[in-house]
Amino acid sequence: MSVKRNPLVKRVVLIASAAVLLLVLGAGGYAWYLYHDATDTISDIYQPIGTVPAAGDDKQAAVGSAGGAGEAGGEATGAVQLAASGDEDPADTARRIVDLNAKDPFTVLLLGVDQRSGDVGRSDTIMVVGVNPAKHSVLLYNIPRDTRTEIVGKGTTDKINHAYAFGGVDMSIRTVERFMNVPIDYYVKVNMEGFERIIDILGGVSVDNPFGFTIDGVTYPQGRLDLDGENALLYSRMRYDDPKGDIGRIERQQSVLGELIGKAKRLKTVAKLPDILDQIRANAKTNLTMDDMKALFNNYRKEIDIVSKDQVNGGGQRIGGIYYYMVSEQERARMHDKLAALLATDGGV
């Protein structure tokens, strides 16, 4: 586990930052045009969560400091609860209500999908992000794609990334909610092929490769590497020759994303925003609205000082000749308790 004071939280508000940045550039015609282009983009990629039952059997299951994965938490003060079916937003039935203008804590599921023509794809990157501005903190969990768990709505136990192939975003959300025993408030889905094009638009990325390896005939020597989009995506996908397996792949993805976010924040990137917005429009979906993103930018950006990354501990095992990443009930309970403590609103944790 590592704790860093760095700009990785921009992963949560990157699109919002790009849009709202235009407002501070003045009322010039170009900035005004770009702002409206960004607004149209957010409208195009908006896709609400479908009718999704709450995590667990009880639609009022609480996320408290007690209780483990797969069962409701206790009556802890400040527990985060799922909203009952029939609450305010009919498009998000059974979702709890989060008020971003009131700076409520919330969770985001980030899905990086390897999706090609004629193939729905699988979610190669699965990240759960907890945000609590009152505690000035963000907590990130990268869930290994081979994690063996119940696929909610399918009635099977399988690799967690298969939930997307079986039932898209909705089934992925339900499965992650059950695995972590926490409610998922928002999601952002990105086709990883879109990242390749955005990297090229921004002029590539530079990474520090800890050891040399070859994948698909491309050799990546140890040391500092300058990568274009195609090679950056391939670099981030390698896992079989990594002694850390999927954990090592996750670390490479984080390195590439960190570099990409750093480039996206620079003022000179504004001129490239039309091309970036085109890629976002073609390759992303989210249930965050433009108003949500403005609220994130205005109310959360300055409140976050600490970004923590916690590893999902487990081990590889073959079942029926298929490799799985096995996570114990005790580890799931630990993950749940840590995230629940961050999300608690009583200020006592």
N, C-alpha and C positions, 0 to 999 in steps of 0.2 A: 504494500500500500504506500502511496506517496501523497503528500499534501503540498500544493504549490500555490503561490500567489502569482497568477498569470492570466492572460486574456483568453483562456480556453472557454470561459463562459460565453464568449461570442458565438460559440457553436449553437447556442440556444437562440440567440437574437440576431444572427448574421443577416438574415433577410430583412428583419426590421431595421437594423442599423443601416443597411444599404438604402432603404427607402427613405428613412427619416433624415439621413445625412444630407439629402438633397434640399431639405428645408433650410438648413443652416448655410447653404451656399448663396443665399440671396433669392430675390424674386425674378431673376433673369428668365427669359423665355426658354432657354435650354433646360435650366433646372426645373422649371414648371412642367415642361414636356416630359422630362424624365420621371418626375414625381407621379404624373398621371399614368405613365407607362408602368411604373412600379405598382400603382394601385390596380391597374388592369391585370397585371401579372398575378398579384395576390388573389384577386377575384377568380382568375382562371384556375389556379391551383387549389382553391378551397374545396375541400371534400369532407363533410362532417362524418363523425363516427356513426355507424349504423346502430340499429337496435341491439345493444350488447348487454347481456346480463352482468351483474356485478361479479367480482372475483369471489369464488366460493359459493356455497349454496344459499347463504343468507344475504339478501340484497342490502341489508344494513350492516354488513361486516365491517368492523372498525379496524383501522390500522393503529395499534397501540404499541406500547413498549414491551408487552408480553405477547404470548401466543406465537406459534411458529408458522412456517410456510404451510399453506394448505388448510389453515383453520383461522377463524376469526380471532382478532385480538381481544383484549379485555376492555374494561371500562376506564382505561387510562385517561387522565385529564388531558384535554387538548388533542385527543385522538382524531385522526383524519378519517372521515366517513364517506361512503358512497351514497349518492342521492337515491331515493326510492324511485321506482318506476312511476312515470306520470308527472315528474317535476317539470320545471318551467320549459325546457327546450325539448320539443317532441322529436327533433332530429337526433338528439343525444339521450334518448330514453335510458334510464338507469345509470346515468352519469352523475357524479356529484357536481355541484356548482362551484366554480372558482371565479372570484372577483379580482381581476388583475389590477383594477384601479384602486382596490383596497390593499394591494400588495399581499394577497394570499399566497401561501406556499403551494407549489404544484409539481406535477411530474410530467415528463415528456418521454415518449418512446421514439427513438431515432432508428429508422430502418434504412440501411443501405442495400438496395436490391440489385442483384445481378440479373437484369431483365433484357432479353433480346427478342427480335422479331419472331413471332410464333411460339414464344415460350414465356409463361407467366413469371418464371424465375423463382429464386429463393432469396431470403433475406440474409446476405452474407455478413452484414454488420447489424448487430442488435445492441442498442445502448439505451439504458434507462437513466434518466437524469432527474434528480430531485433538486428543487430550488426553494430556498427560504430566505427572503431578503431580511427578515427580522434577525436571523442568525448570520447574515452576510455570507452565506455559504451555498455552494453547489456540490452535489455528490454524484459521481459518474460510475455506473456499472456497465462494463462491456461484457455481455453474456456470450460465451463461446457458441458458435453456430451449431456445433455437434452435441450440445447439451441435451441429455435424454430427459424428457419430461412428458407430462400428459398434454396432448393436443386438444384443447378445449373446443367442443363442438364437433370433433371428428371421432371421439371415442377410442382413440389409440394412444399409445406411448411411442414417441418417435423423437427424432432430432428437432430441436426447437425451431430451426430455420425452415422446416417443412410446413410449419403452420401457415406461412405466407403462401406457399405453393398450393395448399389445400383450400384456404379460405381468405386470402388477401390480408389487408390491414386489419379488418375486424377480428379474424381468428388469431392473428398475431397478438393483438392487444389482449384478447381474452386469455390466451395462453400465457403471456408474460405476467398478466395480473395474477393468475393462479400460481405461477412459479414463484413470484416474489411476494405474493399476498399483499399487494398494494394496488390502489387504483391508479390507472393511467388517465391523465386529464387531457393531454394533447399528444399528437404524433406528428412527425415529419418523415415522409418517405421520399427517398431520392434514388433514382436510377444511377448506379455507379458509372455507367457510360457517360452520363452527363458531367460527372466530375472530370473525366478525361478532357472534355472540351473546355470546361471552365479553367482547368490548369493551363491549357494551351493559350487561352485568351489572356491569362495573367502572366504569361511568359515563362511557365514552368516552375518547378520547385526544387529546392536543394535540401538534401537529407544527409545525415551521418549514418552510414551503413555499418553496423557493428561487426559483420563478418561477410566474406564473399560467398556467393552462391550463383547458381544458374537455374533459370526457369524458362521453359518453352524456347530453348536455344539462345536466350539472352543472358549474358553474364553481368552480374553486379559485383564489382570488386569492393573490398573493404575500404571505408573512408568516406570522404565527402563526395556526394554525387549530385550532378545537375540533371534533372529528369524532365522530359516533356510529359504530356498527359498520358500517352499510351504506356510509356515505360514506368511512370509513377503508379499507374493502376496495376500493372503487372507486378511491380515491386511490392505493393501493399497486399497482394493476394497470396504470395508464397507462404507455405506453412509446413510442407512435408519435410523439407530439409532443415527446418528450424528446430533446435533442441527443445524449445519451449512450445512447439506445436502451434495451436491456434492462439495461445496467449502471445506468442511472438508476432504472429500476423496482426493481432490487434494493436500491438505496440507500433508496428510499422504504419498501420492505418492512422493512428493518432499522430505520428510524426508528420505524415503527408498532410493531414487535415490541419495540423497546427501551422505548418508553413503556408498552406493555402489561405487560411484565415488571416495570417499576418499580412499577406499581400493584399487581400481584399480590403483591409482596413485603411490602406494608404490613400491619400487624397487623389493621387494621380490615377487611381482606379476608376474614378467617376466617369471619365471619358469612355471607359469600356463597359459601363453599366448596361447600355442597350443590348449588347451581345450577351452579357451575363444573364440579364433578365429573360432573354430568349431561351437560354438553356434551362433556367429555372422553370419557365413556363412549360417546356417540353419534358422535363425530367423530374418534377417534384409534385407532391400532393401533401396537404396539411389541413387540419381542422382549425388552425389559427386564422383569424380574420385580420384585415388591415388594422382595425381598431385594437385587436389584441396585440399586434406587433408594435403599434405605437405605444400602448400601455407598457409593454415589456421594455421598450427603449427608454421611455420617460421615467418609469417607476422602479425598474430593477437594475438597470445597467450600472448605476453609481453605488448601489447597495451591496454588490457582491465583491468581497475581498478574497475569499478563500475558495479554491476549487480542489476538491479531493477526488482521487481516483482509487477505487477499491477493487481488488482482484476477486473474481469468482473462483474460489479454491475447489479443486476437484482432481480427477485423474481419469486417464483413458482406460477403456475396457471394451473388448469385443464381445458382442452378443449376437449369436447366429451368423458369425462372420462379418458383422458390421461394426465399425468403430463408433463408440459414443464417448462423450465427456460426461462423467458421472459426478453429480453434485449431491452430497448427503443432505438429509433432512436437517441436521444440525447446522450445516453451512447455510442452507436456505433460511433457517430461523435467524442466524446471525445477520445475514444480509437484510432481511426484513426488519429486524430490530434497529439496525443502524440507520436505515432509510426512514423508518417511522420516527426515530428520534429527531432526525433532521426536519421532518415535516411537521412535527408537533408544534402547536401554537401556544402552549402554556408558558413558554420561555424558561421552563425549569429543567430542560434537558441540555 
